[in-house]
Amino acid sequence: MAAIDLGVMQRLDPWLGDCRLQFFQDADRTIHQGGARAPFKLLRAENGENGRCEIPLLHTAGGLVGGDQLNISLDLEASSRSLITSVAAQKVYGSIGRSHLSPQGSWAQQQVNCQLSSNSDLEWLPQELVVYADALYEQQLTVRLPENASFLGAEIVRLGRTAAGETLQQGRWRSALSIQRVNENSSAPQRWELVDRLELDNASLHDLHGLQHQPVFGSLVWAAPMPLQDEAMRALVNGAREDREGLEGTMRCGVLQQGFIARYAGPSSRDARFWFSRIWRRTRLLRNLKEPKIPRVWPLQEQPLQGSMFRTNLALRPTATH
């Protein structure tokens, strides 16, 4: 019997995956409760640095097809710390022109909602997303957090299976990121830290003002748990620029009202991961936290934190340990 290629078909019944997790501070570590519904599966949680609860999330279906919908809800109680990553790269298969009923294709969607309480700390670090030719994928990430909480998120997307000479063709990738600073005593947002709307298609890959033929795009954002003084912010930005040494691609960074943002465009998801990992390390040390360890599920043969031009100035570190 011939093997079925998910890239040329759509499921009759799309996946409606759901994952809901709550995190609580328990003595010197964070514990969690909640669960997941197929195709999600939670792997064993680990107690990471600074008492952080680290959970790898597995997508068991082998990839997304048109019509699949994934929902993730993360709720961090006061002073809890968590790191969420994925076990493998996520694949999104093509849907345009693959069905007689819907020749225009169907969107695969993922929605992530994060609610952070006072002094909590969330790191959202999934592995690479690979968007196949003629695939339609839309993601939404919404974060609500008070002024003294921290959120760090990074994503890397490969547009087409470039090793096979493939581009997006008619495919599209959409992303909507919203970060709101909130007053815990009120349901109304205090202010927007970041509202980021992006859409990339095959034209974006080749446009002079787009990716200029580079197949990998990445973003990192950090909403800091404290105001960063001018000197500390300059040190963070300059350090992130130094961390680009030896890496290929276009890498730029800038500041938010109370945070930091970085963008990558280039040929290498590995180099994007390396750069983001070094910035991740800097955000930890700025808060006098232990530097991160690369999650065990990441398929890296090298250590991105080793050999980087990493310099710290202890005088610039605040005394906060959030």
RORODREN-798837 format. One record per residue (C-alpha): x, y, z. Coordinates in pm, whole numbers, plus 50000, padded with zeros to 5 digits. Each point is the difference from the previous one (the first is absolute). Example, Ala and Ser with C-alpha at 12.3 -4.5 7.8 and 13.67 -1.06 7.14 Angstrom:
RORODREN-798837
51230:49550:50780
50137:50344:49934
//
This chain:
RORODREN-798837
50000:50000:50000
50140:50340:49903
50083:50240:50279
49761:50289:50049
50158:50341:49964
49833:50246:50236
50138:50277:49779
49749:49918:49727
49689:49940:50204
49779:50149:50268
49855:49814:50296
49629:49934:49988
49984:50094:50369
50246:50279:50093
50186:49984:50328
49861:50225:50272
50290:49985:50243
49986:50159:50342
50255:50049:50280
49928:50180:50328
50262:50042:50270
50017:50186:50330
50320:50068:50192
50038:50060:50373
50292:50087:50223
50067:49728:50257
50289:50082:50239
50306:50042:49777
49855:49849:49684
49707:50030:49761
49749:49719:49956
49725:49965:49740
49660:49848:49945
49781:49959:49694
50007:49783:49695
49985:49966:49624
49772:49854:49736
50121:49829:49681
50201:50066:49799
50181:50166:50292
50192:49794:50252
50190:50130:50303
50340:49851:50067
50144:49970:50348
50056:50338:50165
50343:50084:50137
50109:50228:50280
50230:50244:49823
50218:50290:50107
49859:50238:50263
49724:49748:50081
49849:50039:49653
49752:49737:49879
50109:49889:49651
49750:49812:49782
50057:49866:49646
49680:49989:49796
49966:49727:49735
49776:50018:49693
49932:49633:49924
49833:50037:49659
50320:50057:49802
49893:50341:49873
49708:50231:49934
49769:49998:49699
49732:50246:49893
49721:50034:50254
50203:49888:50303
49957:50225:50303
50224:50003:50306
49929:50190:50321
50246:50046:50286
49919:50177:50327
50273:50078:50254
49914:50151:50339
50283:50096:50236
49916:50074:50360
50203:50244:50212
50380:49943:50004
49981:49686:49785
50252:49932:49722
49955:49784:49691
50170:49912:49672
49789:49848:49721
50166:49852:49693
49911:49745:49732
50150:49658:49945
50063:50042:49625
49957:50240:49713
49636:50055:49905
49906:49932:49636
49711:50162:49815
49902:49813:49684
49865:50157:49681
49625:50030:49951
49953:50230:49697
49891:49797:49699
49997:49673:50199
49623:49961:50039
49719:50006:49743
49765:50130:50269
50231:50286:50109
50247:50070:49718
50087:50334:50160
50141:49814:50300
49927:50019:50372
50188:50169:50282
50167:49810:50279
49982:50214:50315
50163:50021:50341
49892:50229:50282
50206:50045:50317
49870:50199:50296
50230:50082:50292
49881:50155:50326
50275:50098:50244
49960:50110:50362
50226:50210:50222
50374:49916:49982
49940:49702:49771
50236:49907:49717
49913:49817:49675
50237:49894:49723
49823:49884:49681
50263:49836:49778
49854:49758:49744
50223:49843:49738
49998:50091:49632
49681:50019:49793
50031:49871:49642
49733:50127:49758
49981:49778:49691
49911:50119:49650
49635:50109:49968
49944:49980:50376
49783:50251:50185
50089:50060:50365
49880:50263:50247
50113:50043:50360
49894:50229:50281
50195:50054:50320
49838:50217:50267
50182:50086:50324
49858:50190:50296
50237:50081:50284
50054:50259:50276
50295:50237:50010
50208:49771:50224
49958:49679:49795
50227:49874:49722
49916:49844:49664
50262:49885:49750
49885:49847:49673
50184:49896:49686
49890:49841:49675
50180:49885:49687
49818:49922:49676
50137:49842:49683
49801:50094:49691
50013:49700:49772
50218:49689:50008
50299:50179:49860
50230:49696:50011
49771:49849:49735
49992:50322:49799
49645:50075:50112
49850:50343:50071
49662:50098:50140
49844:50027:49653
49642:50111:50082
50040:49940:50373
49982:50259:50278
50106:50040:50361
49824:50243:50232
50092:50099:50353
49826:50224:50254
50184:50074:50326
49846:50218:50271
50159:50081:50335
49793:50197:50250
50114:50144:50331
49709:49972:50242
49904:50117:50344
49926:49691:50206
49729:50189:50186
49819:50083:49676
49901:49807:49687
50090:50294:49778
50347:50009:49837
50236:50268:50127
50187:50022:49672
50121:49803:49700
50360:49883:50017
49992:49867:49644
49750:49937:49720
50169:49816:49713
49815:49889:49684
50189:49820:49724
49915:49817:49679
50253:49831:49773
49936:49839:49663
50207:49905:49698
50027:50363:49888
50136:50094:50343
50281:49749:49955
50132:50177:49693
49906:50364:50057
50283:50249:50056
49811:50133:50302
49913:49648:50120
50228:49705:50065
50211:50045:49684
50004:49628:49914
50076:49892:50357
49780:49706:50107
50024:50031:50381
49831:50269:50208
50013:50032:50378
49883:50229:50279
50089:50026:50367
49824:50227:50247
50062:50059:50369
49754:50184:50220
50221:50078:50299
49880:49989:50363
50162:50333:50084
50084:50328:49824
50339:49974:49832
50218:50303:50065
50167:50157:49696
50342:49857:50080
49866:49647:50054
49796:50017:49680
50301:50117:49798
50202:49712:50144
49728:49752:49902
49969:50133:49644
50376:50024:49947
50049:49653:50147
49734:49855:49768
50182:50154:49706
50328:49844:50114
49825:49663:50026
49948:50003:49621
50369:49925:49947
50053:49684:49795
49632:49973:49901
49855:50041:49651
49698:50215:49921
49859:50346:50064
49949:50058:50372
49857:50319:50147
49875:50094:50345
49834:50289:50180
49823:50107:50318
49642:50003:50123
49861:50223:50273
50093:49733:50254
50168:49732:49798
50192:49891:49693
49934:49861:49651
50224:49823:49746
49944:49887:49640
50184:49747:49786
49987:49951:49621
50242:49761:49838
50075:49649:49874
50049:49817:50330
49751:49905:50269
50302:49880:50199
50157:50346:49998
49668:50160:50095
49974:49758:50294
50358:50071:50105
49948:50377:50000
49672:49983:50186
50151:49762:50258
50279:50247:50075
49749:50282:50045
49793:49770:50221
50308:49953:50217
50046:50375:50033
49641:50054:50116
50055:49742:50274
50325:50152:50125
49855:50352:49997
49769:49877:50278
50269:49816:50197
49850:49665:49899
50200:49691:49907
50083:49982:49631
49782:49761:49799
50079:49648:49891
49900:49896:49651
49688:49776:50023
50077:49631:49958
49754:49965:49709
50173:50256:49777
50196:49820:49723
50317:50208:50036
50337:49830:49970
50176:50319:50105
49947:50225:50299
49882:50344:49886
50099:50157:50332
50361:49893:49967
50245:50211:49804
49770:50302:49976
50148:50342:50061
49817:50021:50332
50097:50271:50243
49822:50101:50317
50039:50310:50207
49895:49924:50354
49957:50368:50072
49717:50014:49748
49801:49716:50151
49696:50104:50206
49951:49841:50338
49657:49862:49908
49976:49622:49962
49668:49981:49816
//
